Amino acid sequence: VLTGNLTLSPDFDFEKIAKYTPGYVGADLLSLTREAAISAVNRDESIEDTPALDAAQTPAAQLPVEIEPDIIVEEGRLDEFVWNLMCGGSASESLPLQEPMPVDEVKPLSTLEELQLWLREKIPISDDQLQNLCITMDDFGEPSAKREGFATVPDTTWDDVGSLRNIREELQMAILAPVRHVEKFEALGMCVPTGVLLCGPPGCGKTLLAKAIANEAGINFISVKGPELLNMYVGESERAVRVCFDRARNSAPCVIFFDELDALCPKRSDSREGGSTMRVVNQLLTEMDGVSSRKGVYLLAASNRPDIIDPAVLRPGRLDKILYVGLPSRKDRVDILRAITKNGTQPKLDEDVDLESIGTSEQVKGYTGADLAALVREASTLALKEFIIADSASKPLMVSSRHFIAATEKIRPSVTEKDQKHYEKLRRMYTAVPEQAEVEEMEYS
């Protein structure tokens, strides 16, 4: 209905637009359509080359006599003028004008006033230009990406992750497959979205994984830090949880990512804060698997301490799939270094830099993905410092192997050997059926 009077490109796909505008009401769609029409006008190069544009860019003192700045278009009506032209209206009907100003009160024109003068002096879009002008999918894509108040699709891709292929396959089956094969999942009775808990040492890419899978699925993403929902006032924390899930339902399909879930959902029996924490956990359990349906809302969570999370959160129907994201292997470290440096292009690496030898060396053993990123950043800093001191503008700025060697002496693994043993127990506990002795040794000291 909104695009009935507009000229659309032959390959225009309404289904795709509907997919990328979850939560939009009628007024939002109208505003989006108007922005797309204006974007199409700005995109047309033939309109930009009109002689009137040159007149608009000419200072007011140099304007010809016949172009006197005596009539100015009302501010805030330019978008409406372009919209009316796209819908077939005339320029005279579209331009709301103000009363003429006395000659002695005329002031130098601002950029906005010069543009308004251009619109008044000459019709900026002729009939021939309108016939060749059409709205494409790209015109809708740009303004919809700038909308605020809705969850957005993250821009992180699997190229930014660099490793964790086994975790990727699990996440694709848990989130990507239900989005792309809705009918098949409903035929099997798998209508309730699953929840996934990513656990493991800090800095191993749990948040990056969540963003990458949401980007691949093309669905919205809401990131929530666990402590962000906590509030000192009674009832405010529970309200924040409800608002988060309501926003996700309005933007479905959507992924809610809870970072540091252990701070939000500790074991209720071990909680020292009394009823406030218990109410937050109860509200979260109700939203996850309560009377209100969360169809199209997928749950992802990350935690460094899954052993202190309330067991009710991890039961089937909530966060029932637990994936361990451990320290990268030698091959994974090489892949991560290549992803961080964009295959040696950012930062620019010298010819003597061998990322494979760096990733497999003993100096970076036990490094997490965050440690490797810090290593590249430190090596880049050393290269820049050397470049500034030497003041060698003739030589290109590049990171060499000696910078990486010096950086390894400054960057230490963020996960100690003691922590590695603890996380290894976590891995055995959550990736296989643990023995009773291992459960008893779970106490972290």
TAURDA-V826511 format. One record per residue. N is the residue number from 1. RES is the residue in one small letter. PHI is phi in degrees with one decimal (NA if undefined). OMEGA is omega in radians with two decimals (none if undefined). Layout:
# TAURDA-V826511
n:res:phi:omega
N:RES:PHI:OMEGA
N:RES:PHI:OMEGA
This chain:
# TAURDA-V826511
n:res:phi:omega
1:v:NA:-3.09
2:l:-67.7:-3.10
3:t:-101.0:-3.09
4:g:-62.1:-3.11
5:n:-97.1:-3.10
6:l:-102.0:3.08
7:t:-93.7:-3.10
8:l:-106.1:3.10
9:s:-68.6:-3.10
10:p:-60.6:-3.10
11:d:-92.7:-3.12
12:f:-67.3:-3.05
13:d:-119.9:3.12
14:f:-68.0:-3.13
15:e:-63.4:-3.14
16:k:-68.8:3.09
17:i:-63.2:3.13
18:a:-63.6:-3.13
19:k:-67.4:-3.06
20:y:-97.1:3.09
21:t:-126.1:3.11
22:p:-70.6:3.12
23:g:84.1:-3.13
24:y:-79.7:3.01
25:v:-94.8:-3.08
26:g:-58.5:3.14
27:a:-64.5:3.10
28:d:-65.4:3.13
29:l:-66.2:3.09
30:l:-63.3:3.12
31:s:-63.9:3.11
32:l:-63.7:3.14
33:t:-65.0:3.12
34:r:-64.8:3.12
35:e:-64.6:3.11
36:a:-66.0:3.11
37:a:-64.1:3.11
38:i:-66.2:3.09
39:s:-63.2:3.10
40:a:-65.3:3.11
41:v:-65.3:3.14
42:n:-67.5:-3.11
43:r:-75.7:-3.05
44:d:-72.4:-3.12
45:e:-69.5:-3.12
46:s:-65.3:3.11
47:i:-73.2:-3.12
48:e:-69.4:-3.08
49:d:-91.2:-3.11
50:t:-69.8:3.14
51:p:-61.0:-3.11
52:a:-64.9:3.13
53:l:-67.1:3.08
54:d:-63.4:3.11
55:a:-66.2:-3.14
56:a:-69.4:-3.13
57:q:-87.2:3.13
58:t:-83.2:3.10
59:p:-56.2:-3.06
60:a:-62.2:-3.12
61:a:-69.3:-3.10
62:q:-98.9:-3.11
63:l:-69.9:3.05
64:p:-60.9:-3.08
65:v:-62.8:-3.06
66:e:-73.3:3.12
67:i:-109.5:-3.14
68:e:-90.2:-3.11
69:p:-78.6:-3.09
70:d:-102.8:-3.13
71:i:-125.9:-3.06
72:i:-119.0:3.10
73:v:-72.2:3.12
74:e:-60.4:3.13
75:e:-67.4:3.12
76:g:82.7:-3.10
77:r:-111.1:-3.12
78:l:-66.8:3.13
79:d:-62.3:3.12
80:e:-65.2:3.12
81:f:-62.2:3.14
82:v:-64.6:-3.14
83:w:-61.5:3.14
84:n:-64.4:3.09
85:l:-64.2:3.14
86:m:-64.8:-3.13
87:c:-88.8:3.05
88:g:100.9:3.14
89:g:-78.2:3.13
90:s:-96.3:-3.10
91:a:-68.3:-3.11
92:s:-66.9:3.12
93:e:-78.2:-3.01
94:s:-93.3:-3.03
95:l:-96.2:3.00
96:p:-78.6:-3.01
97:l:-108.4:3.06
98:q:-97.1:3.12
99:e:-69.9:3.11
100:p:-62.1:3.11
101:m:-97.5:3.03
102:p:-57.9:-3.06
103:v:-62.0:-3.08
104:d:-72.9:3.14
105:e:-101.0:-3.12
106:v:-69.3:3.14
107:k:-109.8:3.07
108:p:-56.3:-3.06
109:l:-79.8:3.01
110:s:-81.6:3.14
111:t:-62.1:3.13
112:l:-64.8:-3.14
113:e:-67.9:3.08
114:e:-64.8:3.09
115:l:-66.5:3.09
116:q:-64.9:3.10
117:l:-63.4:3.09
118:w:-62.6:3.13
119:l:-65.4:-3.13
120:r:-76.0:-2.99
121:e:-70.3:-3.07
122:k:-145.4:3.10
123:i:-63.5:-3.02
124:p:-71.0:-3.10
125:i:-123.6:3.12
126:s:-81.3:3.13
127:d:-64.6:3.12
128:d:-64.5:3.12
129:q:-68.1:3.11
130:l:-65.5:3.14
131:q:-66.6:-3.13
132:n:-89.0:-3.07
133:l:-93.7:3.08
134:c:-142.7:-3.12
135:i:-94.4:-3.12
136:t:-107.5:3.11
137:m:-65.4:3.14
138:d:-65.2:3.11
139:d:-65.7:3.08
140:f:-78.7:-3.06
141:g:-66.9:-3.08
142:e:-67.1:-3.13
143:p:-67.4:-3.13
144:s:-66.5:3.12
145:a:-72.6:-3.12
146:k:-93.8:-3.12
147:r:-66.2:3.10
148:e:-112.0:3.12
149:g:95.2:3.11
150:f:-122.3:3.05
151:a:-67.4:-3.08
152:t:-117.0:3.09
153:v:-81.4:-3.12
154:p:-67.2:-3.12
155:d:-99.0:3.11
156:t:-78.5:3.13
157:t:-115.6:3.12
158:w:-67.9:3.07
159:d:-66.1:3.11
160:d:-81.1:-3.10
161:v:-82.5:3.04
162:g:89.5:-3.12
163:s:-155.0:3.08
164:l:60.3:-3.11
165:r:-67.1:-3.14
166:n:-66.9:3.09
167:i:-68.0:3.14
168:r:-60.7:-3.14
169:e:-63.7:3.12
170:e:-64.5:3.14
171:l:-68.4:3.11
172:q:-63.8:3.11
173:m:-73.4:-3.09
174:a:-82.2:-3.03
175:i:-123.6:-3.06
176:l:-68.6:-3.10
177:a:-62.3:3.11
178:p:-62.0:3.14
179:v:-75.9:-3.07
180:r:-87.7:-3.10
181:h:-128.2:-3.08
182:v:-63.8:-3.07
183:e:-62.7:-3.12
184:k:-66.9:3.13
185:f:-68.8:3.11
186:e:-67.1:3.11
187:a:-65.2:3.11
188:l:-90.6:3.14
189:g:76.8:-3.13
190:m:-99.4:-3.04
191:c:-93.6:-3.08
192:v:-85.0:3.13
193:p:-62.6:3.13
194:t:-83.1:3.06
195:g:-117.6:-3.08
196:v:-126.8:3.05
197:l:-108.9:3.07
198:l:-99.3:-3.12
199:c:-123.3:-3.14
200:g:149.0:-3.12
201:p:-62.7:3.11
202:p:-70.2:3.08
203:g:82.3:-3.10
204:c:-100.1:3.00
205:g:98.4:-3.13
206:k:-67.2:3.11
207:t:-65.8:3.12
208:l:-62.8:3.10
209:l:-61.8:-3.12
210:a:-62.3:3.13
211:k:-68.0:-3.10
212:a:-67.0:-3.12
213:i:-70.4:3.08
214:a:-67.9:3.10
215:n:-67.3:-3.13
216:e:-65.8:3.12
217:a:-75.5:-3.13
218:g:71.9:-3.11
219:i:-111.6:-3.07
220:n:-73.2:-3.01
221:f:-140.1:3.07
222:i:-119.0:3.13
223:s:-101.4:-3.10
224:v:-127.6:2.99
225:k:-77.6:-3.09
226:g:-51.4:-3.12
227:p:-65.9:-3.12
228:e:-64.8:-3.09
229:l:-83.3:-3.09
230:l:-81.4:-3.10
231:n:-140.0:-3.08
232:m:-73.7:-3.10
233:y:-87.6:-3.07
234:v:-65.2:3.08
235:g:91.2:-3.10
236:e:-72.2:3.13
237:s:-66.0:3.11
238:e:-65.1:3.12
239:r:-65.1:3.12
240:a:-63.4:3.10
241:v:-66.0:3.14
242:r:-63.2:-3.14
243:v:-62.5:-3.14
244:c:-62.6:-3.13
245:f:-72.7:3.08
246:d:-63.5:3.11
247:r:-64.0:3.13
248:a:-68.0:3.12
249:r:-64.0:3.13
250:n:-69.7:-3.13
251:s:-108.2:-3.09
252:a:-62.3:-0.01
253:p:-72.5:-3.01
254:c:-148.8:3.07
255:v:-110.8:2.99
256:i:-101.0:-3.14
257:f:-109.8:3.10
258:f:-97.9:3.06
259:d:-91.4:-3.10
260:e:55.9:-3.11
261:l:-64.4:-3.12
262:d:-63.5:3.08
263:a:-75.6:-3.10
264:l:-92.3:-3.05
265:c:-128.1:3.06
266:p:-73.1:3.11
267:k:-60.1:-3.07
268:r:-66.5:3.13
269:s:-72.5:-3.11
270:d:-97.4:-3.06
271:s:-71.9:3.12
272:r:-97.7:-3.07
273:e:-91.5:3.07
274:g:76.6:-2.97
275:g:-73.7:-3.08
276:s:-63.5:3.13
277:t:-67.0:3.13
278:m:-63.0:3.13
279:r:-66.2:3.11
280:v:-65.4:3.12
281:v:-62.8:3.14
282:n:-63.1:3.11
283:q:-64.6:3.13
284:l:-66.1:3.09
285:l:-64.1:3.13
286:t:-64.9:3.14
287:e:-69.7:-3.13
288:m:-68.3:-3.04
289:d:-149.3:-3.13
290:g:-122.4:-3.13
291:v:-68.0:-3.13
292:s:-72.5:3.14
293:s:-76.9:3.05
294:r:-117.0:3.13
295:k:-62.8:-3.11
296:g:84.5:3.11
297:v:-110.0:-3.09
298:y:-106.2:-3.06
299:l:-106.8:3.00
300:l:-130.2:3.14
301:a:-142.0:3.11
302:a:-133.5:-3.12
303:s:-157.1:3.01
304:n:-88.9:-3.10
305:r:-131.1:3.13
306:p:-67.0:-3.12
307:d:-72.7:3.14
308:i:-104.4:3.10
309:i:-77.5:3.14
310:d:-58.5:-3.09
311:p:-59.7:-3.13
312:a:-64.6:3.13
313:v:-71.0:-3.04
314:l:-97.3:-3.12
315:r:-79.7:-3.14
316:p:-56.8:-3.08
317:g:96.9:3.10
318:r:-118.2:3.05
319:l:-96.2:-2.99
320:d:-86.7:3.12
321:k:-110.7:-3.12
322:i:-112.0:-3.14
323:l:-117.4:-3.13
324:y:-92.8:3.10
325:v:-108.2:-3.04
326:g:-94.6:3.11
327:l:-66.0:-3.12
328:p:-69.3:3.06
329:s:-78.6:3.14
330:r:-61.1:3.14
331:k:-64.4:3.13
332:d:-65.4:3.13
333:r:-64.0:3.09
334:v:-64.5:3.13
335:d:-63.8:3.14
336:i:-66.8:3.10
337:l:-62.2:3.10
338:r:-67.1:3.11
339:a:-70.0:-3.12
340:i:-66.5:-3.09
341:t:-90.4:-3.12
342:k:54.3:-3.11
343:n:58.8:3.05
344:g:83.1:-3.12
345:t:-101.4:-3.11
346:q:-148.1:0.07
347:p:-75.2:3.13
348:k:-70.3:-3.09
349:l:-101.1:3.09
350:d:-72.5:-3.10
351:e:-67.7:-3.11
352:d:-83.3:3.14
353:v:-88.5:3.09
354:d:-116.7:-3.09
355:l:-63.1:-3.14
356:e:-67.3:3.12
357:s:-68.7:3.10
358:i:-68.3:-3.10
359:g:-68.5:-3.12
360:t:-98.1:-3.11
361:s:-75.6:3.14
362:e:-71.5:-3.11
363:q:-65.3:-3.12
364:v:-107.3:3.11
365:k:-66.4:-3.11
366:g:86.4:3.11
367:y:-73.7:2.98
368:t:-89.7:3.08
369:g:-61.5:3.11
370:a:-67.0:3.09
371:d:-64.9:3.12
372:l:-65.9:3.07
373:a:-64.4:3.08
374:a:-66.3:3.10
375:l:-63.6:3.13
376:v:-64.6:3.14
377:r:-65.2:3.13
378:e:-67.4:3.09
379:a:-63.4:3.10
380:s:-65.5:3.11
381:t:-64.1:3.11
382:l:-64.5:3.11
383:a:-65.2:3.12
384:l:-66.5:3.12
385:k:-62.1:3.12
386:e:-64.0:-3.13
387:f:-66.5:-3.12
388:i:-69.6:-3.12
389:i:-66.5:-3.13
390:a:-71.6:-3.13
391:d:53.2:-3.11
392:s:-101.1:-3.11
393:a:-69.6:-3.12
394:s:-74.2:-3.13
395:k:-90.2:3.11
396:p:-71.1:3.12
397:l:-83.5:-3.13
398:m:-140.1:3.10
399:v:-97.0:-3.11
400:s:-106.9:-3.09
401:s:-66.0:-3.13
402:r:-64.7:3.09
403:h:-69.1:3.09
404:f:-67.2:3.12
405:i:-63.5:3.11
406:a:-67.4:-3.13
407:a:-69.8:3.13
408:t:-64.3:3.11
409:e:-76.3:-3.13
410:k:-98.3:-3.08
411:i:-94.0:3.11
412:r:-111.0:3.11
413:p:-58.3:-3.13
414:s:-77.6:3.11
415:v:-104.3:-3.11
416:t:-74.0:3.12
417:e:-63.7:3.10
418:k:-64.5:3.10
419:d:-66.2:3.13
420:q:-62.7:3.09
421:k:-65.0:3.12
422:h:-64.4:-3.14
423:y:-70.5:3.04
424:e:-67.2:3.04
425:k:-64.6:3.08
426:l:-61.4:-3.14
427:r:-61.1:3.14
428:r:-67.4:-3.09
429:m:-74.5:-3.00
430:y:-106.0:3.09
431:t:-105.8:3.11
432:a:-154.8:3.11
433:v:-72.8:-3.04
434:p:-79.5:3.01
435:e:-81.1:-3.08
436:q:-64.1:-3.13
437:a:-64.6:3.13
438:e:-68.5:3.11
439:v:-66.5:3.14
440:e:-68.9:3.14
441:e:-82.3:-3.03
442:m:-69.4:-3.11
443:e:-60.3:-3.05
444:y:-95.5:-3.13
445:s:-132.0:none
